[in-house]
Amino acid sequence: MATVQTKKILTTYLRRLTNLSGNNRSLFLPRLSEQFLDIQELSQLNGENAFSIIKALIAEKQKSICPVVDTRMEAANEASKKLKKLQRIDQLIFEERGSQDLHVGWPIVQGKFMDGTLVRCPLLFFPVSLKILNNQWILEPREEAGITFNKSFLLAYAFYNKVKPDESLLEETFEEIARENTAFKTALYQLLEKSQLEIHFNPDNYREELTNFVNIKREEFDEGLKNGELKLFPKAVMGIFPQAGSSLVPDYLKLLDSDSIQDLEEFFQVRSSAEAKSNTNNFLQEIKEEKVYTAFPQDVWQENAFKAAKLGHSLVVQGPPGTGKSQLICNLIGDAFASGKRVLVVCQKRAALDVVFQD
């Protein structure tokens, strides 16, 4: 059975991973900064109301949303500036981290969890990209990425309301749901009805229109709200909503629920033998040279780390720039390929992956 201290540590890392605090804009969005745009601001800039954008995203079709420049319409030019800034931020994030975080969020959930934690966030995320074509801003669904529920919201709902996460909603891809507006809304309502989520799906959400996303102070938003009451509102925002962290949350929840880890230090040392820890040179002797396939030269420390990994040990390699970390990674990749294995390389920053790719 896990100790109280172990559970406390796992819970702390779970909260850090998902950022279930009010700082997470996927949970509480009181104001729209430069990383966000109220979709209602785009209404009539192309002769259609703003909800036409949501209809296009539901149907997985690209949509012309605003002129890039219109000398007769100041509102369009102001919106164009915001879209350009959003596009630039999205591109910078992709270049640095390799992730695409631009989404349209609709509808908006507002209220409180059972413990009083404030909620103001999208229920659904539509992954999108922005491009310019013939003096028009084009919003298009991102390829190979589908509509999803806001996983941060679902996990926070489970965490703060002390219920199990709804796996069916976490895994919902909407692939089997009709992409016509009314049918989609009806299917969404039915999914919520079948789930354990207690959210008021009011009739306003069936209207083919959006309302303004008004900036509000936390204190003002808190007034009049009751704990546990959540309502949906026909508002929509476009902005940077990182989703990568939520992918690991189910694993943490499983560890906590199984109550199987007694000691974290022991958990991480299971795959490190006592012999290896007592004599690092053992790795050099356990693997024959004819079983090593490396494309780059190695010093003794790189070779030791290489062979430790080849033996299946978990390890951390650290060092300042230029000490050969990327070279070691390339050797591990090459050796795995030569042995008929597949390799997954992940990194928080895109630049580091580019170095490995170029090598």
C-alpha positions as a LaTeX table, in Angstrom:
\begin{tabular}{lrrr}
\hline
Residue & $x$ (\AA) & $y$ (\AA) & $z$ (\AA) \\
\hline
Met1 & 0.00 & 0.00 & 0.00 \\
Ala2 & 1.26 & 3.46 & $-0.88$ \\
Thr3 & 2.38 & 5.72 & 1.94 \\
Val4 & 0.67 & 9.02 & 2.63 \\
Gln5 & 3.84 & 10.83 & 1.50 \\
Thr6 & 3.91 & 8.92 & $-1.82$ \\
Lys7 & 0.27 & 9.75 & $-2.52$ \\
Lys8 & 0.91 & 13.37 & $-1.68$ \\
Ile9 & 3.85 & 13.53 & $-4.12$ \\
Leu10 & 1.88 & 11.85 & $-6.92$ \\
Thr11 & $-1.06$ & 14.20 & $-6.35$ \\
Thr12 & 1.28 & 17.21 & $-6.41$ \\
Tyr13 & 2.80 & 16.15 & $-9.72$ \\
Leu14 & $-0.68$ & 15.43 & $-11.10$ \\
Arg15 & $-1.76$ & 18.98 & $-10.33$ \\
Arg16 & 1.44 & 20.41 & $-11.80$ \\
Leu17 & 1.00 & 18.35 & $-14.94$ \\
Thr18 & $-2.54$ & 19.49 & $-15.61$ \\
Asn19 & $-2.30$ & 22.84 & $-13.82$ \\
Leu20 & $-5.73$ & 22.48 & $-12.26$ \\
Ser21 & $-5.45$ & 25.94 & $-10.77$ \\
Gly22 & $-7.06$ & 29.19 & $-11.88$ \\
Asn23 & $-3.92$ & 29.95 & $-13.91$ \\
Asn24 & $-4.87$ & 27.36 & $-16.51$ \\
Arg25 & $-6.77$ & 29.16 & $-19.28$ \\
Ser26 & $-8.30$ & 25.84 & $-20.31$ \\
Leu27 & $-10.16$ & 25.98 & $-16.98$ \\
Phe28 & $-10.68$ & 29.62 & $-16.11$ \\
Leu29 & $-10.57$ & 32.37 & $-18.72$ \\
Pro30 & $-11.77$ & 35.63 & $-17.17$ \\
Arg31 & $-10.22$ & 37.94 & $-19.78$ \\
Leu32 & $-9.07$ & 37.69 & $-23.38$ \\
Ser33 & $-5.38$ & 38.56 & $-23.74$ \\
Glu34 & $-3.50$ & 38.86 & $-27.04$ \\
Gln35 & $-3.50$ & 35.06 & $-27.24$ \\
Phe36 & $-7.31$ & 34.96 & $-27.55$ \\
Leu37 & $-10.05$ & 36.38 & $-29.76$ \\
Asp38 & $-13.80$ & 36.48 & $-29.21$ \\
Ile39 & $-15.33$ & 34.77 & $-32.28$ \\
Gln40 & $-18.30$ & 37.13 & $-31.98$ \\
Glu41 & $-15.96$ & 39.98 & $-33.00$ \\
Leu42 & $-15.84$ & 38.41 & $-36.48$ \\
Ser43 & $-19.61$ & 38.62 & $-36.92$ \\
Gln44 & $-20.70$ & 40.28 & $-40.20$ \\
Leu45 & $-17.11$ & 41.02 & $-41.25$ \\
Asn46 & $-17.72$ & 38.71 & $-44.19$ \\
Gly47 & $-21.46$ & 39.25 & $-44.43$ \\
Glu48 & $-22.37$ & 36.34 & $-42.11$ \\
Asn49 & $-23.00$ & 36.00 & $-38.40$ \\
Ala50 & $-20.25$ & 34.56 & $-36.23$ \\
Phe51 & $-21.99$ & 31.24 & $-35.69$ \\
Ser52 & $-21.39$ & 30.40 & $-39.36$ \\
Ile53 & $-17.76$ & 29.84 & $-38.30$ \\
Ile54 & $-18.82$ & 27.24 & $-35.73$ \\
Lys55 & $-21.05$ & 25.53 & $-38.31$ \\
Ala56 & $-18.12$ & 25.29 & $-40.72$ \\
Leu57 & $-15.86$ & 23.81 & $-38.03$ \\
Ile58 & $-18.51$ & 21.25 & $-37.08$ \\
Ala59 & $-18.72$ & 20.27 & $-40.76$ \\
Glu60 & $-14.89$ & 20.19 & $-40.92$ \\
Lys61 & $-14.78$ & 22.80 & $-43.66$ \\
Gln62 & $-12.50$ & 25.80 & $-44.05$ \\
Lys63 & $-14.09$ & 29.21 & $-43.67$ \\
Ser64 & $-13.33$ & 32.72 & $-44.88$ \\
Ile65 & $-13.70$ & 34.84 & $-41.74$ \\
Cys66 & $-12.35$ & 38.33 & $-42.34$ \\
Pro67 & $-10.63$ & 40.53 & $-44.95$ \\
Val68 & $-6.92$ & 41.04 & $-44.39$ \\
Val69 & $-7.33$ & 44.71 & $-45.31$ \\
Asp70 & $-10.57$ & 46.62 & $-45.94$ \\
Thr71 & $-10.30$ & 50.39 & $-46.31$ \\
Arg72 & $-14.05$ & 50.75 & $-45.72$ \\
Met73 & $-14.33$ & 48.70 & $-42.52$ \\
Glu74 & $-12.26$ & 49.60 & $-39.46$ \\
Ala75 & $-13.64$ & 46.66 & $-37.46$ \\
Ala76 & $-12.27$ & 44.24 & $-40.06$ \\
Asn77 & $-8.84$ & 45.84 & $-39.94$ \\
Glu78 & $-8.75$ & 45.64 & $-36.13$ \\
Ala79 & $-9.80$ & 41.99 & $-36.23$ \\
Ser80 & $-7.16$ & 41.33 & $-38.89$ \\
Lys81 & $-4.44$ & 42.70 & $-36.58$ \\
Lys82 & $-5.53$ & 40.29 & $-33.83$ \\
Leu83 & $-5.61$ & 37.36 & $-36.26$ \\
Lys84 & $-2.11$ & 38.20 & $-37.50$ \\
Lys85 & $-0.82$ & 38.26 & $-33.92$ \\
Leu86 & $-2.50$ & 34.93 & $-33.16$ \\
Gln87 & $-1.03$ & 33.38 & $-36.28$ \\
Arg88 & 2.45 & 34.62 & $-35.31$ \\
Ile89 & 2.18 & 33.27 & $-31.76$ \\
Asp90 & 0.96 & 29.92 & $-33.06$ \\
Gln91 & 3.89 & 29.71 & $-35.46$ \\
Leu92 & 6.44 & 30.66 & $-32.80$ \\
Ile93 & 5.12 & 27.96 & $-30.45$ \\
Phe94 & 5.34 & 25.39 & $-33.23$ \\
Glu95 & 8.92 & 26.38 & $-34.06$ \\
Glu96 & 9.99 & 26.26 & $-30.41$ \\
Arg97 & 8.05 & 23.27 & $-29.10$ \\
Gly98 & 6.75 & 21.48 & $-32.18$ \\
Ser99 & 3.17 & 21.67 & $-30.89$ \\
Gln100 & 0.14 & 23.24 & $-32.55$ \\
Asp101 & $-2.01$ & 24.80 & $-29.86$ \\
Leu102 & $-4.42$ & 27.07 & $-31.76$ \\
His103 & $-8.03$ & 26.05 & $-31.07$ \\
Val104 & $-11.54$ & 27.41 & $-31.27$ \\
Gly105 & $-13.39$ & 26.67 & $-28.04$ \\
Trp106 & $-17.21$ & 26.38 & $-27.99$ \\
Pro107 & $-19.57$ & 26.41 & $-26.10$ \\
Ile108 & $-18.35$ & 27.93 & $-22.84$ \\
Val109 & $-18.87$ & 26.29 & $-19.44$ \\
Gln110 & $-19.35$ & 28.71 & $-16.55$ \\
Gly111 & $-19.87$ & 28.09 & $-12.85$ \\
Lys112 & $-18.17$ & 26.36 & $-9.95$ \\
Phe113 & $-16.99$ & 22.90 & $-9.07$ \\
Met114 & $-18.24$ & 21.39 & $-5.80$ \\
Asp115 & $-15.31$ & 22.80 & $-3.82$ \\
Gly116 & $-15.90$ & 26.34 & $-5.06$ \\
Thr117 & $-13.22$ & 26.37 & $-7.80$ \\
Leu118 & $-14.27$ & 28.80 & $-10.54$ \\
Val119 & $-14.87$ & 27.54 & $-14.08$ \\
Arg120 & $-15.05$ & 29.53 & $-17.30$ \\
Cys121 & $-13.72$ & 27.54 & $-20.22$ \\
Pro122 & $-14.60$ & 25.83 & $-23.52$ \\
Leu123 & $-16.38$ & 22.50 & $-23.43$ \\
Leu124 & $-15.14$ & 21.48 & $-26.89$ \\
Phe125 & $-11.92$ & 22.23 & $-28.74$ \\
Phe126 & $-11.69$ & 22.54 & $-32.52$ \\
Pro127 & $-8.02$ & 22.40 & $-33.65$ \\
Val128 & $-7.51$ & 25.07 & $-36.32$ \\
Ser129 & $-4.94$ & 26.95 & $-38.35$ \\
Leu130 & $-4.98$ & 30.42 & $-39.92$ \\
Lys131 & $-3.84$ & 31.29 & $-43.43$ \\
Ile132 & $-4.25$ & 34.12 & $-45.93$ \\
Leu133 & $-5.74$ & 33.61 & $-49.38$ \\
Asn134 & $-6.81$ & 36.36 & $-51.81$ \\
Asn135 & $-6.86$ & 39.08 & $-49.13$ \\
Gln136 & $-8.98$ & 36.89 & $-46.86$ \\
Trp137 & $-8.22$ & 35.27 & $-43.55$ \\
Ile138 & $-9.07$ & 31.57 & $-43.83$ \\
Leu139 & $-9.80$ & 29.43 & $-40.79$ \\
Glu140 & $-9.45$ & 25.73 & $-41.46$ \\
Pro141 & $-9.63$ & 22.57 & $-39.36$ \\
Arg142 & $-6.17$ & 21.21 & $-38.70$ \\
Glu143 & $-5.38$ & 18.04 & $-40.61$ \\
Glu144 & $-5.17$ & 14.80 & $-38.62$ \\
Ala145 & $-6.62$ & 16.47 & $-35.51$ \\
Gly146 & $-10.28$ & 16.16 & $-34.59$ \\
Ile147 & $-12.83$ & 17.73 & $-32.30$ \\
Thr148 & $-12.36$ & 16.78 & $-28.66$ \\
Phe149 & $-13.77$ & 17.55 & $-25.25$ \\
Asn150 & $-11.68$ & 19.89 & $-23.14$ \\
Lys151 & $-9.69$ & 17.23 & $-21.26$ \\
Ser152 & $-8.41$ & 19.70 & $-18.69$ \\
Phe153 & $-12.01$ & 20.52 & $-17.76$ \\
Leu154 & $-13.05$ & 16.84 & $-17.59$ \\
Leu155 & $-10.08$ & 15.96 & $-15.39$ \\
Ala156 & $-10.58$ & 18.99 & $-13.15$ \\
Tyr157 & $-14.28$ & 18.11 & $-12.83$ \\
Ala158 & $-13.31$ & 14.63 & $-11.61$ \\
Phe159 & $-10.56$ & 15.95 & $-9.32$ \\
Tyr160 & $-12.51$ & 18.71 & $-7.58$ \\
Asn161 & $-15.87$ & 16.91 & $-7.51$ \\
Lys162 & $-14.18$ & 13.72 & $-6.26$ \\
Val163 & $-15.54$ & 11.41 & $-8.95$ \\
Lys164 & $-13.81$ & 9.15 & $-11.46$ \\
Pro165 & $-12.92$ & 10.72 & $-14.83$ \\
Asp166 & $-15.43$ & 9.92 & $-17.55$ \\
Glu167 & $-13.32$ & 7.76 & $-19.87$ \\
Ser168 & $-15.91$ & 7.78 & $-22.65$ \\
Leu169 & $-15.78$ & 11.57 & $-22.90$ \\
Leu170 & $-11.99$ & 11.68 & $-22.59$ \\
Glu171 & $-11.71$ & 9.31 & $-25.53$ \\
Glu172 & $-14.57$ & 10.76 & $-27.62$ \\
Thr173 & $-13.43$ & 11.69 & $-31.16$ \\
Phe174 & $-16.84$ & 12.66 & $-32.64$ \\
Glu175 & $-16.01$ & 10.58 & $-35.72$ \\
Glu176 & $-19.33$ & 8.74 & $-35.57$ \\
Ile177 & $-21.41$ & 11.88 & $-35.00$ \\
Ala178 & $-23.21$ & 13.68 & $-37.82$ \\
Arg179 & $-21.56$ & 16.96 & $-38.82$ \\
Glu180 & $-24.74$ & 18.89 & $-39.50$ \\
Asn181 & $-25.23$ & 21.67 & $-36.94$ \\
Thr182 & $-28.53$ & 20.61 & $-35.29$ \\
Ala183 & $-27.66$ & 16.92 & $-35.33$ \\
Phe184 & $-24.26$ & 17.65 & $-33.78$ \\
Lys185 & $-25.77$ & 19.72 & $-30.97$ \\
Thr186 & $-28.34$ & 17.02 & $-30.27$ \\
Ala187 & $-25.61$ & 14.36 & $-30.14$ \\
Leu188 & $-23.56$ & 16.56 & $-27.81$ \\
Tyr189 & $-26.57$ & 16.97 & $-25.51$ \\
Gln190 & $-27.09$ & 13.20 & $-25.48$ \\
Leu191 & $-23.43$ & 12.54 & $-24.66$ \\
Leu192 & $-23.69$ & 14.87 & $-21.68$ \\
Glu193 & $-26.96$ & 13.27 & $-20.57$ \\
Lys194 & $-25.37$ & 9.81 & $-20.55$ \\
Ser195 & $-22.25$ & 10.97 & $-18.74$ \\
Gln196 & $-21.72$ & 11.77 & $-15.07$ \\
Leu197 & $-21.23$ & 15.47 & $-15.85$ \\
Glu198 & $-23.83$ & 17.71 & $-14.28$ \\
Ile199 & $-24.02$ & 20.61 & $-16.76$ \\
His200 & $-27.10$ & 22.65 & $-17.58$ \\
Phe201 & $-27.54$ & 22.57 & $-21.37$ \\
Asn202 & $-29.93$ & 25.51 & $-21.72$ \\
Pro203 & $-32.03$ & 26.22 & $-24.87$ \\
Asp204 & $-29.87$ & 29.21 & $-25.84$ \\
Asn205 & $-27.23$ & 26.76 & $-27.02$ \\
Tyr206 & $-29.55$ & 25.55 & $-29.81$ \\
Arg207 & $-29.76$ & 28.99 & $-31.37$ \\
Glu208 & $-27.60$ & 29.65 & $-34.41$ \\
Glu209 & $-25.92$ & 32.64 & $-32.83$ \\
Leu210 & $-23.18$ & 33.55 & $-30.42$ \\
Thr211 & $-23.07$ & 36.04 & $-27.57$ \\
Asn212 & $-20.13$ & 38.23 & $-26.61$ \\
Phe213 & $-17.37$ & 36.89 & $-24.38$ \\
Val214 & $-17.22$ & 39.71 & $-21.84$ \\
Asn215 & $-14.06$ & 40.33 & $-19.81$ \\
Ile216 & $-14.81$ & 40.06 & $-16.13$ \\
Lys217 & $-12.92$ & 40.24 & $-12.84$ \\
Arg218 & $-12.67$ & 37.11 & $-10.73$ \\
Glu219 & $-14.52$ & 38.76 & $-7.83$ \\
Glu220 & $-17.41$ & 39.83 & $-10.05$ \\
Phe221 & $-17.63$ & 36.42 & $-11.69$ \\
Asp222 & $-17.80$ & 34.71 & $-8.29$ \\
Glu223 & $-20.87$ & 36.69 & $-7.18$ \\
Gly224 & $-24.13$ & 34.73 & $-7.18$ \\
Leu225 & $-22.60$ & 31.40 & $-8.24$ \\
Lys226 & $-23.41$ & 28.25 & $-6.27$ \\
Asn227 & $-20.96$ & 25.43 & $-5.69$ \\
Gly228 & $-21.48$ & 22.56 & $-8.12$ \\
Glu229 & $-23.58$ & 24.53 & $-10.62$ \\
Leu230 & $-22.27$ & 24.57 & $-14.21$ \\
Lys231 & $-24.03$ & 26.03 & $-17.24$ \\
Leu232 & $-23.28$ & 26.15 & $-20.97$ \\
Phe233 & $-23.34$ & 29.44 & $-22.85$ \\
Pro234 & $-23.28$ & 30.09 & $-26.64$ \\
Lys235 & $-19.93$ & 31.87 & $-26.62$ \\
Ala236 & $-16.80$ & 30.95 & $-28.58$ \\
Val237 & $-13.14$ & 31.97 & $-28.41$ \\
Met238 & $-10.12$ & 31.33 & $-30.60$ \\
Gly239 & $-6.77$ & 31.11 & $-28.91$ \\
Ile240 & $-3.76$ & 29.21 & $-27.65$ \\
Phe241 & $-4.94$ & 26.27 & $-25.57$ \\
Pro242 & $-2.03$ & 23.82 & $-24.96$ \\
Gln243 & $-3.31$ & 20.27 & $-24.62$ \\
Ala244 & $-0.17$ & 18.13 & $-24.34$ \\
Gly245 & $-0.06$ & 17.88 & $-20.52$ \\
Ser246 & $-3.47$ & 16.25 & $-20.16$ \\
Ser247 & $-2.37$ & 13.13 & $-22.06$ \\
Leu248 & $-0.43$ & 11.75 & $-19.08$ \\
Val249 & $-3.12$ & 12.45 & $-16.49$ \\
Pro250 & $-4.94$ & 9.09 & $-16.78$ \\
Asp251 & $-1.65$ & 7.32 & $-15.97$ \\
Tyr252 & $-1.23$ & 9.35 & $-12.78$ \\
Leu253 & $-4.84$ & 8.71 & $-11.80$ \\
Lys254 & $-4.34$ & 4.99 & $-12.36$ \\
Leu255 & $-1.25$ & 5.00 & $-10.13$ \\
Leu256 & $-3.18$ & 6.77 & $-7.39$ \\
Asp257 & $-6.22$ & 4.52 & $-7.76$ \\
Ser258 & $-4.25$ & 1.24 & $-7.82$ \\
Asp259 & $-2.43$ & 2.21 & $-4.61$ \\
Ser260 & 0.45 & $-0.02$ & $-5.71$ \\
Ile261 & 3.52 & 2.22 & $-5.32$ \\
Gln262 & 4.87 & 2.07 & $-1.79$ \\
Asp263 & 8.02 & 4.11 & $-2.32$ \\
Leu264 & 8.83 & 6.39 & $-5.29$ \\
Glu265 & 12.59 & 5.97 & $-4.97$ \\
Glu266 & 12.20 & 2.21 & $-5.10$ \\
Phe267 & 9.81 & 2.54 & $-8.05$ \\
Phe268 & 12.39 & 4.41 & $-10.13$ \\
Gln269 & 15.29 & 2.15 & $-9.13$ \\
Val270 & 13.63 & $-1.15$ & $-10.07$ \\
Arg271 & 15.43 & $-1.31$ & $-13.42$ \\
Ser272 & 18.84 & $-0.28$ & $-12.08$ \\
Ser273 & 20.83 & $-3.23$ & $-10.78$ \\
Ala274 & 22.97 & $-2.93$ & $-7.66$ \\
Glu275 & 25.96 & $-4.22$ & $-9.63$ \\
Ala276 & 25.57 & $-1.46$ & $-12.21$ \\
Lys277 & 25.40 & 1.21 & $-9.54$ \\
Ser278 & 28.50 & $-0.08$ & $-7.77$ \\
Asn279 & 30.66 & $-0.25$ & $-10.89$ \\
Thr280 & 29.81 & 1.83 & $-13.94$ \\
Asn281 & 32.43 & 0.00 & $-16.02$ \\
Asn282 & 30.30 & $-3.16$ & $-15.90$ \\
Phe283 & 28.17 & $-1.84$ & $-18.74$ \\
Leu284 & 31.25 & $-1.71$ & $-20.97$ \\
Gln285 & 31.92 & $-5.38$ & $-20.35$ \\
Glu286 & 28.38 & $-6.78$ & $-20.62$ \\
Ile287 & 27.80 & $-5.93$ & $-24.29$ \\
Lys288 & 30.09 & $-7.29$ & $-26.99$ \\
Glu289 & 31.47 & $-4.85$ & $-29.55$ \\
Glu290 & 29.97 & $-6.80$ & $-32.48$ \\
Lys291 & 26.52 & $-6.07$ & $-31.02$ \\
Val292 & 27.06 & $-2.31$ & $-31.04$ \\
Tyr293 & 25.98 & $-0.27$ & $-34.08$ \\
Thr294 & 27.03 & 3.35 & $-33.78$ \\
Ala295 & 27.49 & 5.96 & $-36.50$ \\
Phe296 & 29.30 & 8.54 & $-34.37$ \\
Pro297 & 32.45 & 8.22 & $-32.23$ \\
Gln298 & 31.91 & 7.98 & $-28.45$ \\
Asp299 & 33.98 & 8.77 & $-25.40$ \\
Val300 & 33.88 & 6.41 & $-22.43$ \\
Trp301 & 30.99 & 8.22 & $-20.72$ \\
Gln302 & 28.84 & 8.24 & $-23.84$ \\
Glu303 & 29.66 & 4.57 & $-24.39$ \\
Asn304 & 28.72 & 3.73 & $-20.81$ \\
Ala305 & 25.36 & 5.52 & $-21.13$ \\
Phe306 & 24.79 & 3.94 & $-24.54$ \\
Lys307 & 25.33 & 0.41 & $-23.26$ \\
Ala308 & 23.28 & 1.03 & $-20.13$ \\
Ala309 & 20.34 & 2.04 & $-22.30$ \\
Lys310 & 20.93 & $-0.92$ & $-24.60$ \\
Leu311 & 20.70 & $-3.23$ & $-21.60$ \\
Gly312 & 17.28 & $-1.72$ & $-20.78$ \\
His313 & 18.27 & 0.46 & $-17.84$ \\
Ser314 & 16.58 & 3.80 & $-17.18$ \\
Leu315 & 19.00 & 6.71 & $-16.89$ \\
Val316 & 19.34 & 10.47 & $-17.10$ \\
Val317 & 22.14 & 12.03 & $-19.15$ \\
Gln318 & 23.00 & 15.63 & $-18.41$ \\
Gly319 & 25.67 & 18.07 & $-19.49$ \\
Pro320 & 26.21 & 21.57 & $-20.90$ \\
Pro321 & 25.85 & 22.31 & $-24.63$ \\
Gly322 & 28.47 & 20.67 & $-26.83$ \\
Thr323 & 29.18 & 17.69 & $-24.58$ \\
Gly324 & 27.65 & 15.13 & $-26.95$ \\
Lys325 & 24.10 & 14.53 & $-25.71$ \\
Ser326 & 22.57 & 14.77 & $-29.19$ \\
Gln327 & 25.37 & 12.57 & $-30.55$ \\
Leu328 & 24.53 & 9.93 & $-27.96$ \\
Ile329 & 20.84 & 10.11 & $-28.90$ \\
Cys330 & 21.72 & 9.66 & $-32.59$ \\
Asn331 & 23.83 & 6.60 & $-31.75$ \\
Leu332 & 20.96 & 5.09 & $-29.76$ \\
Ile333 & 18.57 & 5.71 & $-32.64$ \\
Gly334 & 20.97 & 4.22 & $-35.19$ \\
Asp335 & 21.61 & 1.16 & $-33.04$ \\
Ala336 & 17.89 & 0.59 & $-32.55$ \\
Phe337 & 17.26 & 0.83 & $-36.31$ \\
Ala338 & 20.13 & $-1.57$ & $-37.03$ \\
Ser339 & 18.58 & $-4.00$ & $-34.52$ \\
Gly340 & 15.19 & $-3.83$ & $-36.23$ \\
Lys341 & 13.54 & $-1.73$ & $-33.53$ \\
Arg342 & 11.37 & 1.38 & $-33.66$ \\
Val343 & 12.21 & 4.57 & $-31.76$ \\
Leu344 & 10.13 & 7.44 & $-30.44$ \\
Val345 & 12.05 & 10.66 & $-29.74$ \\
Val346 & 10.21 & 13.37 & $-27.80$ \\
Cys347 & 11.36 & 16.76 & $-26.62$ \\
Gln348 & 9.79 & 19.88 & $-25.14$ \\
Lys349 & 11.62 & 22.17 & $-27.55$ \\
Arg350 & 11.52 & 21.84 & $-31.32$ \\
Ala351 & 15.11 & 23.16 & $-31.72$ \\
Ala352 & 16.59 & 20.16 & $-29.92$ \\
Leu353 & 14.67 & 17.75 & $-32.15$ \\
Asp354 & 15.92 & 19.62 & $-35.22$ \\
Val355 & 19.53 & 19.09 & $-34.10$ \\
Val356 & 18.96 & 15.33 & $-33.84$ \\
Phe357 & 17.13 & 15.27 & $-37.17$ \\
Gln358 & 19.94 & 17.12 & $-38.95$ \\
Asp359 & 22.57 & 14.78 & $-37.49$ \\
\hline
\end{tabular}
